[in-house]
Amino acid sequence: MIPGAARVWRCPTSVRWLPRALAGAVLAAGVISARTLDRTADPVLASRVGLLVTLAAAALAWLVVRTGGIVRLEIRLGEDAVEVSGGRRERALEYRDVVALDFAAPMTAGRRWVPALTLLDRFDQTWPLPAWVDDPRALLRGILEHAGRTDLEVWAEARRIGDRLERAHRALWLFWALVPALPVAAILRAVL
């Protein structure tokens, strides 16, 4: 395949920064919560609880960044394979190896919080493709056209995967609303 000949699907730049911004908000909320604990009753216990809250927030922030890495993927539809590249890794999934496809809502597929179009290959490996790409319905249509299999098309239509991808794409603002809401909620909890 000629590089650049196929359309490339990727998430917008604002989405690429979302995992880092959300992780920063989680960490800020954890630190604010730890610093505003009532230290009058038992300062030693409050100090230890504050440390645990901060460490839990740091672990959650690390998990958000780690599992949010799929927003940096680039997806190309080649003649005989879906080519997925992210960072230094490039992988290809041949259309004939695709057994099933589905939509993974946030927090349903293991630890993933990013909504995704998931492809299952014949080796029982899951290939998550972010639902926040520029045109998720066109990506799904392209995969189904290249695969040329009616069973996948019927399954996608029955599960309304295209509609679900569009809804997830439109609901992106909810995740951006979490970024400022987490520290503000921690501050309000401390003040009130």
Secondary structure, DSSP 8 states (H G I E B T S, - for coil): --TTSS-EEE--HHHHTHHHHHHHHHHHHHHHHHHTS--SS-HHHHHHHHHHHHHHHHHHHHHHHHHGGGGG-EEEE-SSEEEEEETTEEEEEEGGGEEEEEEE-TTTSTT--S-EEEEEETTS-EEEEETTSS-HHHHHHHHHHHHT-HHHHHHHHHTTHHHHHHHHHHTHHHHHHHHHHHHHHHHHHHH-
